[in-house]
Amino acid sequence: MLGQPKPGETIELQDALHMFGGDGKTIKATQGGKFSPHEEIPRYLKLHKSGALPVDDLITHRVRLEDINEALDLLRAGKAARVLIDFSPMKPTLLESYKNMLLLRVAEEELVQLYLDKKIFSMVHFYVGQEAVGVGVCSQLELKDKVLSTHRSHGHYLAKGGNLKRMVCETIGRSNGAARGKGGSMHMIDKSVNFIGSTPLLGSAIPLAAGVAFAEKYNNKGGVVVGFMGDGASEEGVVYETYNLASLYELPLLLVIENNSWSVNSNVVNRRGKKYDIATIVKGFGLPYLRADGNDFKDVSAKAATLLKGIRAGGGPAVLECMTYRHMAHSTPLMDDKNNLRREDTLDRRLERDSLKRMRKEVLESGVSEEWLDELEEKTRVEVREAIEFANASPYPQKEEMFTDVLYA
């Protein structure tokens, strides 16, 4: 990590490679002060992984190694205090991924009260139960990779790094929301992290994702595009057309099906023929296909990594189907277990296989204490409530802005 130089000083890196071993992983020496890398670095890493040495709040900017000159310019200009150099392809740790999943869960839980208080004017589709899918897939993405989402977009938005305050503001229609308060819960966007947007029309994000992937390939940008959809959307004709077009042009596209077995209140067994099989359909178009346990972060993450590796190598599009559970009703923060609607994914089974519960168990087994995780949950809840307070205090869009950013003929 680079620190800010003193006023009038400059930083210049010359032949820094001599400080590292042949594989670039072992530091041979350091400059400035007495320091034993072979002792101190493992100790710092252990403290950081345990959560006892958080550094996120200290970092003002993150850049990749190839952009180090830009980082130095920011430091010289006094526009950055502490810059983290990202040595890709580093992926989030298990604890960091748990933090992300926890943020998704707590944010949704806290939004429930806004819904009950009738402060949310649009339809809301809660992501509770499906967090392992969004976080698992996005844990394998780079900043340059792009994501498009559905009506159930909060989880994907936050998993890609979207701004929490802007999400809450958009949900209650405030002007500093993700879509300036005019889109509502189903229209999230954050270009700073390449979350291209979400659209509620069933299956509509998928051909749009193919278009974005086409642009990525045509312009040699080197990124991968991810399009999320539910099991209901996966049955739309436009999705089959996208499979074919993406395969034809060998687009850098990963399509993720979150199969919670429900399309509103219609179960898959009532919508599909007995021999209907997504794997057969996808492979028929020539796309690689994997199925993951959508309640298991590690399984989703590993299989997303496998497919993304092939896509980045130029192998064309692929499909990842994640079998998961939607804990709440289609578009309300209520349980819909009455009248025997849920026969396979009963409440007891959903809670038993809950992705966050399973992830917490794995984090505990890694050495993090129960007390520390309890404190983390409380801090996360405070963070979300502060975002809600910020949103409640934010202004509504002005009447003069009603037709700005609107395309009409």
C-alpha positions as CSV (number, residue, x, y, z in Angstrom):
1,M,0.0,0.0,0.0
2,L,1.4,3.4,-0.9
3,G,1.1,6.3,1.5
4,Q,0.8,9.9,0.8
5,P,4.2,11.7,0.5
6,K,5.1,14.8,2.4
7,P,4.3,18.2,0.7
8,G,6.8,18.9,-2.0
9,E,8.1,15.4,-2.1
10,T,7.7,12.9,-5.0
11,I,7.7,9.2,-5.1
12,E,9.6,7.2,-7.7
13,L,9.7,3.5,-8.0
14,Q,12.8,2.1,-9.7
15,D,13.6,-1.6,-10.2
16,A,11.2,-2.7,-7.4
17,L,11.3,-6.3,-8.6
18,H,14.6,-6.9,-6.9
19,M,12.7,-6.9,-3.6
20,F,10.7,-10.0,-4.5
21,G,11.5,-13.7,-5.0
22,G,11.4,-15.3,-8.4
23,D,7.7,-16.1,-8.3
24,G,6.8,-12.6,-7.1
25,K,5.3,-13.9,-3.9
26,T,8.2,-13.7,-1.4
27,I,9.5,-10.3,-0.2
28,K,13.3,-10.4,0.2
29,A,13.8,-7.0,1.7
30,T,12.0,-3.7,2.5
31,Q,12.9,-0.1,2.7
32,G,12.5,2.3,5.6
33,G,12.7,1.1,9.2
34,K,13.4,-2.2,10.9
35,F,11.1,-4.9,9.6
36,S,11.1,-8.7,9.3
37,P,8.9,-9.6,6.4
38,H,8.9,-13.3,7.0
39,E,7.6,-12.7,10.5
40,E,5.5,-9.6,10.2
41,I,3.6,-10.2,7.0
42,P,2.1,-13.5,8.0
43,R,1.1,-11.9,11.4
44,Y,-0.6,-9.0,9.7
45,L,-2.4,-11.3,7.2
46,K,-3.6,-13.5,10.1
47,L,-4.9,-10.5,12.0
48,H,-6.6,-9.1,8.8
49,K,-8.2,-12.4,7.9
50,S,-9.6,-12.7,11.5
51,G,-11.1,-9.3,11.2
52,A,-8.9,-7.9,14.0
53,L,-7.0,-5.6,11.6
54,P,-9.5,-4.0,9.2
55,V,-7.9,-1.8,6.6
56,D,-10.9,-1.0,4.3
57,D,-11.7,2.2,6.2
58,L,-8.1,3.4,5.8
59,I,-8.0,3.1,2.0
60,T,-9.0,6.0,-0.1
61,H,-8.3,4.6,-3.5
62,R,-7.9,1.2,-5.1
63,V,-6.0,0.7,-8.4
64,R,-4.6,-2.2,-10.3
65,L,-0.8,-2.7,-10.6
66,E,-0.8,-1.5,-14.2
67,D,-2.4,1.8,-13.1
68,I,0.3,2.5,-10.5
69,N,1.4,5.7,-12.3
70,E,-2.1,7.1,-11.9
71,A,-1.9,6.3,-8.2
72,L,1.3,8.2,-7.9
73,D,-0.2,11.2,-9.7
74,L,-3.1,11.2,-7.2
75,L,-0.7,11.1,-4.3
76,R,1.5,13.9,-5.7
77,A,-1.6,16.0,-6.2
78,G,-2.9,15.4,-2.7
79,K,-6.0,13.8,-4.1
80,A,-5.4,10.5,-2.4
81,A,-4.2,9.6,1.1
82,R,-3.7,5.8,1.0
83,V,-3.8,3.8,-2.2
84,L,-4.2,0.0,-2.3
85,I,-2.5,-1.6,-5.3
86,D,-4.6,-4.5,-6.5
87,F,-2.4,-7.4,-7.6
88,S,-4.9,-9.3,-9.7
89,P,-6.2,-12.0,-9.8
90,M,-6.8,-11.7,-6.1
91,K,-10.3,-12.8,-5.0
92,P,-12.3,-12.0,-1.8
93,T,-11.5,-14.1,1.2
94,L,-14.1,-16.3,2.8
95,L,-14.7,-13.6,5.5
96,E,-15.0,-10.8,3.0
97,S,-17.6,-12.8,1.1
98,Y,-19.5,-13.5,4.3
99,K,-19.5,-9.7,5.0
100,N,-21.0,-9.1,1.5
101,M,-23.6,-11.8,2.0
102,L,-24.5,-10.4,5.4
103,L,-24.8,-6.9,4.0
104,L,-27.3,-8.2,1.4
105,R,-29.3,-10.0,4.1
106,V,-29.4,-7.1,6.6
107,A,-30.2,-4.5,3.9
108,E,-33.2,-6.5,2.8
109,E,-34.4,-7.1,6.4
110,E,-34.2,-3.4,7.2
111,L,-36.0,-2.5,4.0
112,V,-38.9,-4.6,5.1
113,Q,-39.9,-1.9,7.6
114,L,-39.8,0.7,4.9
115,Y,-42.2,-1.4,2.9
116,L,-44.5,-1.9,5.9
117,D,-44.4,1.8,6.6
118,K,-45.6,2.4,3.0
119,K,-42.5,4.4,2.1
120,I,-41.7,2.3,-0.9
121,F,-43.9,3.2,-3.8
122,S,-42.8,0.6,-6.3
123,M,-42.9,-3.2,-6.3
124,V,-40.2,-4.8,-4.2
125,H,-38.8,-8.3,-4.8
126,F,-36.6,-9.4,-1.9
127,Y,-33.5,-11.4,-2.4
128,V,-33.4,-13.1,1.0
129,G,-32.2,-16.7,0.7
130,Q,-30.4,-16.2,-2.6
131,E,-27.4,-14.3,-1.4
132,A,-24.9,-17.1,-2.1
133,V,-25.6,-16.8,-5.8
134,G,-25.1,-13.1,-6.3
135,V,-22.0,-12.9,-4.0
136,G,-20.6,-16.2,-5.3
137,V,-20.7,-15.2,-8.9
138,C,-19.5,-11.6,-8.3
139,S,-16.6,-12.8,-6.1
140,Q,-15.1,-14.1,-9.4
141,L,-15.6,-10.9,-11.3
142,E,-13.1,-8.1,-12.0
143,L,-14.0,-4.4,-11.9
144,K,-14.1,-4.2,-15.7
145,D,-16.6,-7.0,-15.9
146,K,-20.2,-5.9,-16.3
147,V,-23.5,-7.1,-14.7
148,L,-27.1,-6.8,-15.8
149,S,-29.9,-7.8,-13.5
150,T,-33.6,-8.4,-13.0
151,H,-36.6,-7.2,-11.0
152,R,-34.9,-8.9,-8.0
153,S,-31.8,-6.8,-8.3
154,H,-30.7,-5.5,-4.9
155,G,-28.5,-8.5,-4.2
156,H,-26.7,-8.4,-7.5
157,Y,-26.3,-4.6,-7.2
158,L,-24.6,-4.8,-3.8
159,A,-22.6,-7.9,-4.6
160,K,-21.0,-6.0,-7.6
161,G,-20.1,-3.2,-5.3
162,G,-23.1,-0.8,-5.8
163,N,-23.6,2.1,-3.4
164,L,-25.9,1.2,-0.5
165,K,-27.1,4.7,0.1
166,R,-28.0,5.3,-3.5
167,M,-29.9,1.9,-3.5
168,V,-32.0,2.9,-0.5
169,C,-32.6,6.4,-2.0
170,E,-33.8,4.9,-5.2
171,T,-36.1,2.4,-3.4
172,I,-38.0,5.3,-1.7
173,G,-37.8,7.6,-4.7
174,R,-35.2,10.2,-3.7
175,S,-33.3,12.4,-6.1
176,N,-29.8,11.0,-5.2
177,G,-30.9,7.5,-5.9
178,A,-29.3,5.1,-8.4
179,A,-31.7,6.3,-11.1
180,R,-32.3,9.7,-9.5
181,G,-35.4,8.6,-7.7
182,K,-37.4,7.9,-10.9
183,G,-36.8,4.2,-11.3
184,G,-37.7,2.6,-8.0
185,S,-36.6,-0.8,-6.6
186,M,-36.4,-2.6,-9.9
187,H,-34.2,-0.1,-11.7
188,M,-30.7,0.0,-10.1
189,I,-27.6,1.2,-11.8
190,D,-24.0,2.0,-10.8
191,K,-21.6,2.6,-13.7
192,S,-18.7,3.2,-11.3
193,V,-18.6,-0.6,-10.6
194,N,-20.0,-1.6,-14.0
195,F,-23.4,-2.6,-12.8
196,I,-25.0,-1.7,-16.1
197,G,-28.6,-1.8,-14.8
198,S,-31.6,-3.9,-14.0
199,T,-34.9,-4.3,-15.8
200,P,-38.1,-5.9,-14.6
201,L,-39.5,-7.2,-17.9
202,L,-39.2,-11.0,-17.7
203,G,-36.0,-12.1,-19.5
204,S,-35.3,-8.7,-21.0
205,A,-31.9,-8.3,-19.3
206,I,-30.6,-11.3,-21.2
207,P,-30.6,-10.0,-24.8
208,L,-29.3,-6.7,-23.4
209,A,-26.5,-8.5,-21.7
210,A,-25.6,-10.1,-25.1
211,G,-25.5,-6.7,-26.7
212,V,-23.2,-5.4,-24.0
213,A,-21.0,-8.5,-24.5
214,F,-21.0,-7.9,-28.2
215,A,-19.7,-4.4,-27.6
216,E,-17.0,-5.8,-25.2
217,K,-15.7,-8.2,-27.9
218,Y,-16.0,-5.7,-30.8
219,N,-14.1,-3.0,-29.0
220,N,-11.5,-5.5,-27.5
221,K,-12.2,-4.3,-24.0
222,G,-11.4,-7.7,-22.5
223,G,-14.3,-7.8,-20.0
224,V,-16.9,-10.5,-19.3
225,V,-20.6,-9.7,-19.1
226,V,-22.9,-11.5,-16.6
227,G,-26.7,-11.6,-17.1
228,F,-28.9,-12.8,-14.2
229,M,-32.3,-14.3,-14.6
230,G,-34.8,-16.5,-12.7
231,D,-36.1,-19.9,-13.7
232,G,-39.3,-18.3,-15.1
233,A,-37.4,-15.9,-17.3
234,S,-35.2,-18.8,-18.5
235,E,-38.3,-20.1,-20.3
236,E,-38.8,-17.0,-22.4
237,G,-38.2,-17.3,-26.1
238,V,-35.8,-14.3,-26.2
239,V,-33.5,-16.3,-23.9
240,Y,-33.3,-19.2,-26.4
241,E,-32.6,-16.6,-29.1
242,T,-29.8,-15.2,-27.0
243,Y,-28.2,-18.6,-26.5
244,N,-28.0,-19.0,-30.2
245,L,-26.8,-15.5,-31.0
246,A,-24.2,-15.6,-28.2
247,S,-22.9,-18.9,-29.4
248,L,-22.8,-17.8,-33.0
249,Y,-20.6,-14.8,-32.1
250,E,-18.7,-16.5,-29.3
251,L,-19.6,-13.6,-26.9
252,P,-17.8,-13.2,-23.5
253,L,-21.1,-13.8,-21.7
254,L,-22.0,-15.7,-18.6
255,L,-25.8,-16.3,-18.1
256,V,-26.8,-17.1,-14.5
257,I,-30.1,-18.8,-13.8
258,E,-31.3,-18.5,-10.2
259,N,-33.7,-21.4,-10.0
260,N,-35.8,-20.9,-6.9
261,S,-38.5,-23.1,-8.6
262,W,-41.1,-20.3,-8.6
263,S,-42.3,-17.8,-11.2
264,V,-44.5,-15.6,-9.0
265,N,-46.7,-18.4,-7.6
266,S,-46.2,-20.9,-10.4
267,N,-44.0,-23.9,-9.6
268,V,-41.7,-25.5,-12.2
269,V,-43.6,-28.8,-12.0
270,N,-46.7,-26.9,-13.2
271,R,-44.9,-25.1,-16.0
272,R,-42.6,-27.6,-17.7
273,G,-43.0,-30.9,-19.4
274,K,-41.7,-34.0,-17.6
275,K,-38.6,-34.3,-19.8
276,Y,-37.8,-30.5,-19.8
277,D,-34.1,-30.1,-19.0
278,I,-32.2,-26.8,-19.1
279,A,-28.9,-28.6,-19.4
280,T,-30.0,-30.4,-22.6
281,I,-31.4,-27.1,-24.1
282,V,-28.2,-25.1,-23.3
283,K,-25.8,-27.7,-24.6
284,G,-28.0,-28.0,-27.7
285,F,-27.0,-24.5,-28.5
286,G,-23.3,-25.4,-27.9
287,L,-22.9,-23.6,-24.6
288,P,-21.0,-25.1,-21.6
289,Y,-23.3,-25.6,-18.6
290,L,-22.8,-26.2,-14.9
291,R,-25.3,-26.6,-12.1
292,A,-24.5,-25.3,-8.6
293,D,-26.0,-25.5,-5.2
294,G,-27.3,-22.0,-4.9
295,N,-27.3,-22.2,-1.1
296,D,-23.6,-22.9,-1.0
297,F,-21.3,-20.0,-1.6
298,K,-18.2,-22.1,-2.3
299,D,-20.0,-24.3,-4.9
300,V,-21.4,-21.2,-6.7
301,S,-18.0,-19.4,-6.6
302,A,-16.0,-22.5,-7.8
303,K,-18.3,-23.2,-10.7
304,A,-18.6,-19.6,-11.7
305,A,-14.8,-19.5,-11.7
306,T,-14.6,-22.6,-14.0
307,L,-17.0,-21.1,-16.5
308,L,-15.4,-17.7,-16.4
309,K,-12.0,-19.1,-17.0
310,G,-13.3,-20.6,-20.3
311,I,-15.0,-17.4,-21.3
312,R,-11.9,-15.3,-20.7
313,A,-9.9,-17.7,-22.7
314,G,-12.1,-17.0,-25.7
315,G,-14.3,-20.1,-25.4
316,G,-17.6,-18.1,-25.8
317,P,-20.7,-17.9,-23.6
318,A,-21.7,-20.3,-20.8
319,V,-24.6,-20.9,-18.5
320,L,-24.6,-21.4,-14.7
321,E,-27.8,-22.7,-13.1
322,C,-28.0,-22.2,-9.3
323,M,-30.6,-24.2,-7.4
324,T,-31.7,-22.0,-4.5
325,Y,-34.6,-20.9,-2.3
326,R,-36.7,-17.7,-2.3
327,H,-37.5,-17.3,1.3
328,M,-40.2,-14.7,0.9
329,A,-43.2,-14.2,-1.4
330,H,-42.7,-13.0,-5.0
331,S,-43.0,-9.3,-4.3
332,T,-43.7,-8.7,-0.6
333,P,-41.6,-9.2,2.5
334,L,-44.1,-11.9,3.7
335,M,-43.9,-15.7,3.8
336,D,-46.2,-17.5,1.4
337,D,-46.4,-20.9,3.1
338,K,-50.1,-20.9,3.7
339,N,-52.5,-23.1,1.7
340,N,-49.8,-25.6,1.2
341,L,-48.2,-23.5,-1.6
342,R,-44.7,-24.6,-0.6
343,R,-44.5,-28.3,-0.7
344,E,-40.8,-29.0,-1.4
345,D,-39.2,-25.8,-0.2
346,T,-41.0,-25.6,3.1
347,L,-40.0,-23.0,5.7
348,D,-38.1,-25.6,7.8
349,R,-36.1,-26.7,4.8
350,R,-35.4,-23.2,3.7
351,L,-34.1,-22.3,7.1
352,E,-32.1,-25.5,7.4
353,R,-30.3,-24.9,4.1
354,D,-30.1,-21.1,4.5
355,S,-27.0,-19.8,2.6
356,L,-26.0,-17.2,5.2
357,K,-26.3,-19.7,8.1
358,R,-24.1,-22.2,6.2
359,M,-21.6,-19.5,5.4
360,R,-21.4,-18.3,9.0
361,K,-20.7,-21.9,10.1
362,E,-17.8,-22.1,7.7
363,V,-16.4,-18.7,8.8
364,L,-16.5,-19.9,12.5
365,E,-14.7,-23.1,11.5
366,S,-12.0,-20.9,9.9
367,G,-11.1,-19.4,13.3
368,V,-13.3,-16.3,13.6
369,S,-15.1,-16.0,17.0
370,E,-18.8,-16.0,17.5
371,E,-18.5,-12.7,19.4
372,W,-16.7,-11.0,16.5
373,L,-19.4,-12.1,14.0
374,D,-22.1,-10.9,16.3
375,E,-20.4,-7.5,16.4
376,L,-20.0,-7.5,12.7
377,E,-23.7,-8.1,12.2
378,E,-24.5,-5.2,14.6
379,K,-22.1,-2.9,12.7
380,T,-23.7,-3.9,9.4
381,R,-27.1,-3.2,10.7
382,V,-26.0,0.2,11.9
383,E,-24.5,0.9,8.5
384,V,-27.8,0.0,6.8
385,R,-29.9,2.0,9.2
386,E,-27.6,5.0,8.6
387,A,-28.2,4.6,4.9
388,I,-32.0,4.6,5.5
389,E,-31.7,7.7,7.6
390,F,-29.7,9.4,4.8
391,A,-32.4,8.4,2.3
392,N,-35.2,9.6,4.5
393,A,-33.5,13.0,4.8
394,S,-32.8,13.2,1.0
395,P,-35.0,15.3,-1.3
396,Y,-37.5,14.1,-3.8
397,P,-36.8,14.8,-7.5
398,Q,-37.9,18.3,-8.7
399,K,-40.9,18.6,-11.0
400,E,-38.6,20.2,-13.6
401,E,-36.7,16.9,-13.8
402,M,-39.7,14.8,-14.6
403,F,-38.8,14.4,-18.3
404,T,-35.0,14.5,-18.0
405,D,-33.2,11.2,-18.8
406,V,-36.4,10.0,-20.4
407,L,-36.3,8.8,-24.0
408,Y,-39.5,9.5,-25.9
409,A,-40.6,10.2,-29.4
